[in-house]
Structures are given as C-alpha cells and as structure tokens.
Amino acid sequence: MYKPTPVDTSDVKLPAQLLALTEQIAENVHENWAAARIAEGWCYGPCRDDEKKLTPCLVPYNELPEVEKDYDRHTALETLKTIIKLGYRIEKDR
C-alpha cells in the first residue's frame, strides 16, 4: 500500500516577503489548473458534473469561494516551504 512521505516542512517559517508571494503563486496554480481543465474539454457549470465536464471553479481566481482559494494557497505555501527546506533561497531581483 502506498504511504505518502512529503517533506516535513513543519519547522519552516517563511519570511513576510515570501508569505506575500503565496497569494500570487496560488492564483497561478488556479490559472494552470483552469487551463488544463479547459484543454480537457471542461466548461463552467453551476454544479460539478464529471460526466458533462462541468465545474463551478472555472472562474477567475478572485471569484473563487475562499475554500477553493485555500486549497491553492496551501499548495503554494507548501511549495515555498519545501524549496526552503531543501536548502534553496528565494530572492526577488531588484
């Protein structure tokens, strides 16, 4: 049986400038997800219907319900924390 073993990032504390970056990455995560769904033939629909390939999440990020944004934020945050945990630095060009 498969047992996931993600990198333990529980001890990683991101500096404020990287926490701010989380929302931008979360929005991009959603944009990539939406582009992939559209490429697979999915369309907007008020209720999710896998057979008809309809989802209410094919909207701009700022129109998503907070619960959906939180999913993307978690992905972004864990990605940033993993990069730091693996010994990399993230710096913005000046």
Jmol script that loads the backbone (N, CA, C; Angstrom):
load data "model"
ATOM      1  N   MET A   1       0.846  -1.178   0.000  1.00  0.00           N
ATOM      2  CA  MET A   1       0.000   0.000   0.000  1.00  0.00           C
ATOM      3  C   MET A   1       0.896   1.247   0.000  1.00  0.00           C
ATOM      4  N   TYR A   2       0.535   2.202  -0.814  1.00  0.00           N
ATOM      5  CA  TYR A   2       1.270   3.459  -0.931  1.00  0.00           C
ATOM      6  C   TYR A   2       1.093   4.302   0.325  1.00  0.00           C
ATOM      7  N   LYS A   3       2.211   4.790   0.872  1.00  0.00           N
ATOM      8  CA  LYS A   3       2.166   5.682   2.025  1.00  0.00           C
ATOM      9  C   LYS A   3       2.925   6.960   1.669  1.00  0.00           C
ATOM     10  N   PRO A   4       2.203   8.068   1.453  1.00  0.00           N
ATOM     11  CA  PRO A   4       2.866   9.325   1.088  1.00  0.00           C
ATOM     12  C   PRO A   4       3.861   9.764   2.162  1.00  0.00           C
ATOM     13  N   THR A   5       4.992  10.296   1.714  1.00  0.00           N
ATOM     14  CA  THR A   5       6.003  10.808   2.636  1.00  0.00           C
ATOM     15  C   THR A   5       6.480  12.180   2.152  1.00  0.00           C
ATOM     16  N   PRO A   6       5.632  13.189   2.308  1.00  0.00           N
ATOM     17  CA  PRO A   6       6.044  14.538   1.882  1.00  0.00           C
ATOM     18  C   PRO A   6       7.178  15.046   2.765  1.00  0.00           C
ATOM     19  N   VAL A   7       7.924  15.990   2.235  1.00  0.00           N
ATOM     20  CA  VAL A   7       8.975  16.639   3.006  1.00  0.00           C
ATOM     21  C   VAL A   7       8.320  17.308   4.215  1.00  0.00           C
ATOM     22  N   ASP A   8       8.896  17.086   5.398  1.00  0.00           N
ATOM     23  CA  ASP A   8       8.364  17.707   6.619  1.00  0.00           C
ATOM     24  C   ASP A   8       8.778  19.173   6.652  1.00  0.00           C
ATOM     25  N   THR A   9       7.826  20.043   6.450  1.00  0.00           N
ATOM     26  CA  THR A   9       8.105  21.482   6.431  1.00  0.00           C
ATOM     27  C   THR A   9       7.568  22.178   7.684  1.00  0.00           C
ATOM     28  N   SER A  10       7.206  21.403   8.684  1.00  0.00           N
ATOM     29  CA  SER A  10       6.570  21.984   9.871  1.00  0.00           C
ATOM     30  C   SER A  10       7.469  22.961  10.621  1.00  0.00           C
ATOM     31  N   ASP A  11       8.777  22.858  10.438  1.00  0.00           N
ATOM     32  CA  ASP A  11       9.691  23.761  11.134  1.00  0.00           C
ATOM     33  C   ASP A  11      10.112  24.962  10.290  1.00  0.00           C
ATOM     34  N   VAL A  12       9.584  25.074   9.079  1.00  0.00           N
ATOM     35  CA  VAL A  12       9.967  26.171   8.188  1.00  0.00           C
ATOM     36  C   VAL A  12       9.056  27.367   8.433  1.00  0.00           C
ATOM     37  N   LYS A  13       9.664  28.486   8.755  1.00  0.00           N
ATOM     38  CA  LYS A  13       8.926  29.736   8.941  1.00  0.00           C
ATOM     39  C   LYS A  13       9.321  30.660   7.802  1.00  0.00           C
ATOM     40  N   LEU A  14       8.358  30.994   6.971  1.00  0.00           N
ATOM     41  CA  LEU A  14       8.646  31.845   5.819  1.00  0.00           C
ATOM     42  C   LEU A  14       8.708  33.314   6.233  1.00  0.00           C
ATOM     43  N   PRO A  15       9.669  34.052   5.671  1.00  0.00           N
ATOM     44  CA  PRO A  15       9.695  35.492   5.927  1.00  0.00           C
ATOM     45  C   PRO A  15       8.485  36.165   5.274  1.00  0.00           C
ATOM     46  N   ALA A  16       8.171  37.363   5.748  1.00  0.00           N
ATOM     47  CA  ALA A  16       6.978  38.086   5.297  1.00  0.00           C
ATOM     48  C   ALA A  16       6.909  38.246   3.784  1.00  0.00           C
ATOM     49  N   GLN A  17       8.054  38.544   3.136  1.00  0.00           N
ATOM     50  CA  GLN A  17       8.015  38.762   1.692  1.00  0.00           C
ATOM     51  C   GLN A  17       7.630  37.477   0.939  1.00  0.00           C
ATOM     52  N   LEU A  18       7.983  36.320   1.482  1.00  0.00           N
ATOM     53  CA  LEU A  18       7.581  35.075   0.823  1.00  0.00           C
ATOM     54  C   LEU A  18       6.131  34.729   1.132  1.00  0.00           C
ATOM     55  N   LEU A  19       5.668  35.090   2.304  1.00  0.00           N
ATOM     56  CA  LEU A  19       4.250  34.876   2.606  1.00  0.00           C
ATOM     57  C   LEU A  19       3.384  35.680   1.648  1.00  0.00           C
ATOM     58  N   ALA A  20       3.810  36.886   1.317  1.00  0.00           N
ATOM     59  CA  ALA A  20       3.073  37.708   0.356  1.00  0.00           C
ATOM     60  C   ALA A  20       3.062  37.065  -1.024  1.00  0.00           C
ATOM     61  N   LEU A  21       4.133  36.385  -1.361  1.00  0.00           N
ATOM     62  CA  LEU A  21       4.246  35.708  -2.652  1.00  0.00           C
ATOM     63  C   LEU A  21       3.268  34.530  -2.770  1.00  0.00           C
ATOM     64  N   THR A  22       2.871  33.985  -1.633  1.00  0.00           N
ATOM     65  CA  THR A  22       1.972  32.828  -1.612  1.00  0.00           C
ATOM     66  C   THR A  22       0.697  33.075  -2.413  1.00  0.00           C
ATOM     67  N   GLU A  23       0.090  34.256  -2.253  1.00  0.00           N
ATOM     68  CA  GLU A  23      -1.177  34.544  -2.946  1.00  0.00           C
ATOM     69  C   GLU A  23      -0.978  34.608  -4.459  1.00  0.00           C
ATOM     70  N   GLN A  24       0.145  35.167  -4.906  1.00  0.00           N
ATOM     71  CA  GLN A  24       0.409  35.231  -6.343  1.00  0.00           C
ATOM     72  C   GLN A  24       0.606  33.827  -6.916  1.00  0.00           C
ATOM     73  N   ILE A  25       1.306  32.990  -6.183  1.00  0.00           N
ATOM     74  CA  ILE A  25       1.517  31.610  -6.642  1.00  0.00           C
ATOM     75  C   ILE A  25       0.193  30.851  -6.624  1.00  0.00           C
ATOM     76  N   ALA A  26      -0.607  31.066  -5.586  1.00  0.00           N
ATOM     77  CA  ALA A  26      -1.913  30.397  -5.506  1.00  0.00           C
ATOM     78  C   ALA A  26      -2.775  30.748  -6.712  1.00  0.00           C
ATOM     79  N   GLU A  27      -2.762  32.010  -7.100  1.00  0.00           N
ATOM     80  CA  GLU A  27      -3.535  32.425  -8.278  1.00  0.00           C
ATOM     81  C   GLU A  27      -3.007  31.723  -9.531  1.00  0.00           C
ATOM     82  N   ASN A  28      -1.698  31.614  -9.636  1.00  0.00           N
ATOM     83  CA  ASN A  28      -1.114  30.943 -10.803  1.00  0.00           C
ATOM     84  C   ASN A  28      -1.417  29.446 -10.801  1.00  0.00           C
ATOM     85  N   VAL A  29      -1.447  28.832  -9.625  1.00  0.00           N
ATOM     86  CA  VAL A  29      -1.845  27.419  -9.505  1.00  0.00           C
ATOM     87  C   VAL A  29      -3.246  27.246 -10.088  1.00  0.00           C
ATOM     88  N   HIS A  30      -4.152  28.142  -9.716  1.00  0.00           N
ATOM     89  CA  HIS A  30      -5.524  28.070 -10.233  1.00  0.00           C
ATOM     90  C   HIS A  30      -5.549  28.276 -11.746  1.00  0.00           C
ATOM     91  N   GLU A  31      -4.778  29.247 -12.241  1.00  0.00           N
ATOM     92  CA  GLU A  31      -4.743  29.508 -13.683  1.00  0.00           C
ATOM     93  C   GLU A  31      -4.254  28.279 -14.456  1.00  0.00           C
ATOM     94  N   ASN A  32      -3.231  27.613 -13.931  1.00  0.00           N
ATOM     95  CA  ASN A  32      -2.731  26.395 -14.583  1.00  0.00           C
ATOM     96  C   ASN A  32      -3.765  25.275 -14.533  1.00  0.00           C
ATOM     97  N   TRP A  33      -4.406  25.122 -13.377  1.00  0.00           N
ATOM     98  CA  TRP A  33      -5.453  24.101 -13.245  1.00  0.00           C
ATOM     99  C   TRP A  33      -6.572  24.380 -14.247  1.00  0.00           C
ATOM    100  N   ALA A  34      -7.034  25.641 -14.320  1.00  0.00           N
ATOM    101  CA  ALA A  34      -8.137  26.006 -15.215  1.00  0.00           C
ATOM    102  C   ALA A  34      -7.758  25.787 -16.676  1.00  0.00           C
ATOM    103  N   ALA A  35      -6.545  26.164 -17.047  1.00  0.00           N
ATOM    104  CA  ALA A  35      -6.103  25.965 -18.433  1.00  0.00           C
ATOM    105  C   ALA A  35      -6.088  24.479 -18.792  1.00  0.00           C
ATOM    106  N   ALA A  36      -5.650  23.654 -17.859  1.00  0.00           N
ATOM    107  CA  ALA A  36      -5.630  22.199 -18.108  1.00  0.00           C
ATOM    108  C   ALA A  36      -7.050  21.651 -18.248  1.00  0.00           C
ATOM    109  N   ARG A  37      -7.968  22.094 -17.393  1.00  0.00           N
ATOM    110  CA  ARG A  37      -9.359  21.614 -17.489  1.00  0.00           C
ATOM    111  C   ARG A  37      -9.971  22.024 -18.819  1.00  0.00           C
ATOM    112  N   ILE A  38      -9.774  23.279 -19.210  1.00  0.00           N
ATOM    113  CA  ILE A  38     -10.326  23.758 -20.479  1.00  0.00           C
ATOM    114  C   ILE A  38      -9.750  22.950 -21.635  1.00  0.00           C
ATOM    115  N   ALA A  39      -8.464  22.663 -21.595  1.00  0.00           N
ATOM    116  CA  ALA A  39      -7.821  21.858 -22.647  1.00  0.00           C
ATOM    117  C   ALA A  39      -8.405  20.446 -22.697  1.00  0.00           C
ATOM    118  N   GLU A  40      -8.898  19.961 -21.561  1.00  0.00           N
ATOM    119  CA  GLU A  40      -9.525  18.632 -21.497  1.00  0.00           C
ATOM    120  C   GLU A  40     -11.003  18.670 -21.868  1.00  0.00           C
ATOM    121  N   GLY A  41     -11.517  19.858 -22.190  1.00  0.00           N
ATOM    122  CA  GLY A  41     -12.909  19.969 -22.610  1.00  0.00           C
ATOM    123  C   GLY A  41     -13.890  20.361 -21.519  1.00  0.00           C
ATOM    124  N   TRP A  42     -13.394  20.734 -20.347  1.00  0.00           N
ATOM    125  CA  TRP A  42     -14.273  21.157 -19.270  1.00  0.00           C
ATOM    126  C   TRP A  42     -14.786  22.575 -19.530  1.00  0.00           C
ATOM    127  N   CYS A  43     -15.976  22.862 -18.973  1.00  0.00           N
ATOM    128  CA  CYS A  43     -16.593  24.181 -19.082  1.00  0.00           C
ATOM    129  C   CYS A  43     -17.148  24.573 -17.717  1.00  0.00           C
ATOM    130  N   TYR A  44     -17.473  25.856 -17.616  1.00  0.00           N
ATOM    131  CA  TYR A  44     -18.120  26.330 -16.399  1.00  0.00           C
ATOM    132  C   TYR A  44     -19.520  25.749 -16.310  1.00  0.00           C
ATOM    133  N   GLY A  45     -19.914  25.367 -15.102  1.00  0.00           N
ATOM    134  CA  GLY A  45     -21.279  24.947 -14.795  1.00  0.00           C
ATOM    135  C   GLY A  45     -21.536  25.237 -13.335  1.00  0.00           C
ATOM    136  N   PRO A  46     -22.754  25.572 -12.960  1.00  0.00           N
ATOM    137  CA  PRO A  46     -23.041  25.949 -11.578  1.00  0.00           C
ATOM    138  C   PRO A  46     -22.830  24.809 -10.576  1.00  0.00           C
ATOM    139  N   CYS A  47     -22.890  23.566 -11.056  1.00  0.00           N
ATOM    140  CA  CYS A  47     -22.651  22.395 -10.209  1.00  0.00           C
ATOM    141  C   CYS A  47     -21.659  21.481 -10.920  1.00  0.00           C
ATOM    142  N   ARG A  48     -20.790  20.844 -10.149  1.00  0.00           N
ATOM    143  CA  ARG A  48     -19.820  19.937 -10.749  1.00  0.00           C
ATOM    144  C   ARG A  48     -20.542  18.718 -11.318  1.00  0.00           C
ATOM    145  N   ASP A  49     -20.176  18.363 -12.536  1.00  0.00           N
ATOM    146  CA  ASP A  49     -20.723  17.181 -13.205  1.00  0.00           C
ATOM    147  C   ASP A  49     -19.581  16.587 -14.019  1.00  0.00           C
ATOM    148  N   ASP A  50     -18.984  15.516 -13.497  1.00  0.00           N
ATOM    149  CA  ASP A  50     -17.829  14.901 -14.151  1.00  0.00           C
ATOM    150  C   ASP A  50     -18.173  14.326 -15.517  1.00  0.00           C
ATOM    151  N   GLU A  51     -19.367  13.782 -15.653  1.00  0.00           N
ATOM    152  CA  GLU A  51     -19.780  13.211 -16.939  1.00  0.00           C
ATOM    153  C   GLU A  51     -19.865  14.274 -18.028  1.00  0.00           C
ATOM    154  N   LYS A  52     -20.441  15.415 -17.676  1.00  0.00           N
ATOM    155  CA  LYS A  52     -20.599  16.509 -18.642  1.00  0.00           C
ATOM    156  C   LYS A  52     -19.392  17.451 -18.660  1.00  0.00           C
ATOM    157  N   LYS A  53     -18.412  17.191 -17.785  1.00  0.00           N
ATOM    158  CA  LYS A  53     -17.215  18.027 -17.661  1.00  0.00           C
ATOM    159  C   LYS A  53     -17.580  19.483 -17.356  1.00  0.00           C
ATOM    160  N   LEU A  54     -18.365  19.642 -16.295  1.00  0.00           N
ATOM    161  CA  LEU A  54     -18.764  20.963 -15.833  1.00  0.00           C
ATOM    162  C   LEU A  54     -18.233  21.175 -14.421  1.00  0.00           C
ATOM    163  N   THR A  55     -17.769  22.371 -14.134  1.00  0.00           N
ATOM    164  CA  THR A  55     -17.303  22.717 -12.789  1.00  0.00           C
ATOM    165  C   THR A  55     -17.560  24.188 -12.506  1.00  0.00           C
ATOM    166  N   PRO A  56     -17.969  24.499 -11.290  1.00  0.00           N
ATOM    167  CA  PRO A  56     -18.179  25.901 -10.931  1.00  0.00           C
ATOM    168  C   PRO A  56     -16.870  26.645 -10.652  1.00  0.00           C
ATOM    169  N   CYS A  57     -15.739  25.928 -10.692  1.00  0.00           N
ATOM    170  CA  CYS A  57     -14.446  26.551 -10.383  1.00  0.00           C
ATOM    171  C   CYS A  57     -13.741  27.132 -11.605  1.00  0.00           C
ATOM    172  N   LEU A  58     -14.351  27.049 -12.765  1.00  0.00           N
ATOM    173  CA  LEU A  58     -13.746  27.657 -13.954  1.00  0.00           C
ATOM    174  C   LEU A  58     -14.150  29.128 -14.026  1.00  0.00           C
ATOM    175  N   VAL A  59     -13.634  29.853 -13.056  1.00  0.00           N
ATOM    176  CA  VAL A  59     -13.843  31.296 -12.954  1.00  0.00           C
ATOM    177  C   VAL A  59     -12.502  31.915 -12.564  1.00  0.00           C
ATOM    178  N   PRO A  60     -12.352  33.228 -12.739  1.00  0.00           N
ATOM    179  CA  PRO A  60     -11.118  33.859 -12.279  1.00  0.00           C
ATOM    180  C   PRO A  60     -10.890  33.605 -10.779  1.00  0.00           C
ATOM    181  N   TYR A  61      -9.634  33.568 -10.395  1.00  0.00           N
ATOM    182  CA  TYR A  61      -9.250  33.279  -9.007  1.00  0.00           C
ATOM    183  C   TYR A  61      -9.999  34.157  -8.009  1.00  0.00           C
ATOM    184  N   ASN A  62     -10.115  35.449  -8.307  1.00  0.00           N
ATOM    185  CA  ASN A  62     -10.770  36.358  -7.353  1.00  0.00           C
ATOM    186  C   ASN A  62     -12.263  36.076  -7.189  1.00  0.00           C
ATOM    187  N   GLU A  63     -12.839  35.243  -8.048  1.00  0.00           N
ATOM    188  CA  GLU A  63     -14.255  34.881  -7.933  1.00  0.00           C
ATOM    189  C   GLU A  63     -14.463  33.520  -7.267  1.00  0.00           C
ATOM    190  N   LEU A  64     -13.383  32.831  -6.948  1.00  0.00           N
ATOM    191  CA  LEU A  64     -13.496  31.528  -6.295  1.00  0.00           C
ATOM    192  C   LEU A  64     -13.986  31.682  -4.854  1.00  0.00           C
ATOM    193  N   PRO A  65     -14.693  30.687  -4.362  1.00  0.00           N
ATOM    194  CA  PRO A  65     -15.022  30.683  -2.930  1.00  0.00           C
ATOM    195  C   PRO A  65     -13.719  30.536  -2.121  1.00  0.00           C
ATOM    196  N   GLU A  66     -13.703  31.048  -0.906  1.00  0.00           N
ATOM    197  CA  GLU A  66     -12.496  31.003  -0.073  1.00  0.00           C
ATOM    198  C   GLU A  66     -11.981  29.577   0.131  1.00  0.00           C
ATOM    199  N   VAL A  67     -12.881  28.613   0.220  1.00  0.00           N
ATOM    200  CA  VAL A  67     -12.440  27.223   0.428  1.00  0.00           C
ATOM    201  C   VAL A  67     -11.586  26.738  -0.748  1.00  0.00           C
ATOM    202  N   GLU A  68     -11.920  27.161  -1.948  1.00  0.00           N
ATOM    203  CA  GLU A  68     -11.137  26.793  -3.129  1.00  0.00           C
ATOM    204  C   GLU A  68      -9.813  27.557  -3.159  1.00  0.00           C
ATOM    205  N   LYS A  69      -9.852  28.835  -2.806  1.00  0.00           N
ATOM    206  CA  LYS A  69      -8.624  29.619  -2.730  1.00  0.00           C
ATOM    207  C   LYS A  69      -7.672  29.019  -1.696  1.00  0.00           C
ATOM    208  N   ASP A  70      -8.227  28.552  -0.579  1.00  0.00           N
ATOM    209  CA  ASP A  70      -7.394  27.960   0.475  1.00  0.00           C
ATOM    210  C   ASP A  70      -6.663  26.719  -0.020  1.00  0.00           C
ATOM    211  N   TYR A  71      -7.297  25.938  -0.871  1.00  0.00           N
ATOM    212  CA  TYR A  71      -6.642  24.759  -1.444  1.00  0.00           C
ATOM    213  C   TYR A  71      -5.422  25.196  -2.257  1.00  0.00           C
ATOM    214  N   ASP A  72      -5.590  26.221  -3.093  1.00  0.00           N
ATOM    215  CA  ASP A  72      -4.478  26.725  -3.904  1.00  0.00           C
ATOM    216  C   ASP A  72      -3.411  27.379  -3.032  1.00  0.00           C
ATOM    217  N   ARG A  73      -3.837  28.089  -1.989  1.00  0.00           N
ATOM    218  CA  ARG A  73      -2.882  28.721  -1.068  1.00  0.00           C
ATOM    219  C   ARG A  73      -2.034  27.667  -0.361  1.00  0.00           C
ATOM    220  N   HIS A  74      -2.669  26.589   0.054  1.00  0.00           N
ATOM    221  CA  HIS A  74      -1.932  25.515   0.729  1.00  0.00           C
ATOM    222  C   HIS A  74      -0.875  24.927  -0.206  1.00  0.00           C
ATOM    223  N   THR A  75      -1.243  24.689  -1.450  1.00  0.00           N
ATOM    224  CA  THR A  75      -0.288  24.174  -2.435  1.00  0.00           C
ATOM    225  C   THR A  75       0.876  25.141  -2.598  1.00  0.00           C
ATOM    226  N   ALA A  76       0.589  26.426  -2.717  1.00  0.00           N
ATOM    227  CA  ALA A  76       1.631  27.437  -2.889  1.00  0.00           C
ATOM    228  C   ALA A  76       2.526  27.517  -1.661  1.00  0.00           C
ATOM    229  N   LEU A  77       1.922  27.549  -0.493  1.00  0.00           N
ATOM    230  CA  LEU A  77       2.679  27.661   0.747  1.00  0.00           C
ATOM    231  C   LEU A  77       3.599  26.462   0.945  1.00  0.00           C
ATOM    232  N   GLU A  78       3.078  25.273   0.732  1.00  0.00           N
ATOM    233  CA  GLU A  78       3.897  24.068   0.903  1.00  0.00           C
ATOM    234  C   GLU A  78       5.016  24.006  -0.129  1.00  0.00           C
ATOM    235  N   THR A  79       4.760  24.489  -1.330  1.00  0.00           N
ATOM    236  CA  THR A  79       5.810  24.528  -2.352  1.00  0.00           C
ATOM    237  C   THR A  79       6.940  25.440  -1.906  1.00  0.00           C
ATOM    238  N   LEU A  80       6.608  26.639  -1.444  1.00  0.00           N
ATOM    239  CA  LEU A  80       7.625  27.577  -0.973  1.00  0.00           C
ATOM    240  C   LEU A  80       8.397  27.003   0.215  1.00  0.00           C
ATOM    241  N   LYS A  81       7.687  26.414   1.156  1.00  0.00           N
ATOM    242  CA  LYS A  81       8.339  25.839   2.331  1.00  0.00           C
ATOM    243  C   LYS A  81       9.257  24.677   1.949  1.00  0.00           C
ATOM    244  N   THR A  82       8.842  23.884   0.973  1.00  0.00           N
ATOM    245  CA  THR A  82       9.671  22.760   0.525  1.00  0.00           C
ATOM    246  C   THR A  82      10.953  23.261  -0.125  1.00  0.00           C
ATOM    247  N   ILE A  83      10.851  24.296  -0.935  1.00  0.00           N
ATOM    248  CA  ILE A  83      12.035  24.876  -1.574  1.00  0.00           C
ATOM    249  C   ILE A  83      13.039  25.309  -0.498  1.00  0.00           C
ATOM    250  N   ILE A  84      12.566  25.979   0.534  1.00  0.00           N
ATOM    251  CA  ILE A  84      13.430  26.439   1.630  1.00  0.00           C
ATOM    252  C   ILE A  84      14.001  25.238   2.383  1.00  0.00           C
ATOM    253  N   LYS A  85      13.167  24.267   2.698  1.00  0.00           N
ATOM    254  CA  LYS A  85      13.602  23.080   3.447  1.00  0.00           C
ATOM    255  C   LYS A  85      14.693  22.315   2.702  1.00  0.00           C
ATOM    256  N   LEU A  86      14.623  22.325   1.388  1.00  0.00           N
ATOM    257  CA  LEU A  86      15.617  21.616   0.571  1.00  0.00           C
ATOM    258  C   LEU A  86      16.911  22.412   0.409  1.00  0.00           C
ATOM    259  N   GLY A  87      16.982  23.571   1.057  1.00  0.00           N
ATOM    260  CA  GLY A  87      18.230  24.313   1.086  1.00  0.00           C
ATOM    261  C   GLY A  87      18.373  25.419   0.059  1.00  0.00           C
ATOM    262  N   TYR A  88      17.303  25.732  -0.635  1.00  0.00           N
ATOM    263  CA  TYR A  88      17.355  26.799  -1.634  1.00  0.00           C
ATOM    264  C   TYR A  88      16.934  28.123  -1.011  1.00  0.00           C
ATOM    265  N   ARG A  89      17.313  29.195  -1.659  1.00  0.00           N
ATOM    266  CA  ARG A  89      16.898  30.539  -1.267  1.00  0.00           C
ATOM    267  C   ARG A  89      16.044  31.116  -2.386  1.00  0.00           C
ATOM    268  N   ILE A  90      15.085  31.902  -2.009  1.00  0.00           N
ATOM    269  CA  ILE A  90      14.239  32.584  -2.984  1.00  0.00           C
ATOM    270  C   ILE A  90      14.470  34.069  -2.791  1.00  0.00           C
ATOM    271  N   GLU A  91      14.961  34.712  -3.833  1.00  0.00           N
ATOM    272  CA  GLU A  91      15.221  36.136  -3.777  1.00  0.00           C
ATOM    273  C   GLU A  91      14.590  36.825  -4.976  1.00  0.00           C
ATOM    274  N   LYS A  92      14.067  37.995  -4.743  1.00  0.00           N
ATOM    275  CA  LYS A  92      13.500  38.783  -5.827  1.00  0.00           C
ATOM    276  C   LYS A  92      14.605  39.639  -6.437  1.00  0.00           C
ATOM    277  N   ASP A  93      14.664  39.658  -7.766  1.00  0.00           N
ATOM    278  CA  ASP A  93      15.603  40.554  -8.433  1.00  0.00           C
ATOM    279  C   ASP A  93      15.230  41.989  -8.113  1.00  0.00           C
ATOM    280  N   ARG A  94      16.201  42.788  -7.911  1.00  0.00           N
ATOM    281  CA  ARG A  94      15.959  44.191  -7.543  1.00  0.00           C
ATOM    282  C   ARG A  94      15.755  45.048  -8.752  1.00  0.00           C
TER     283      ARG A  94
END
end "model"
wireframe off; spacefill off
backbone 0.3
color backbone group
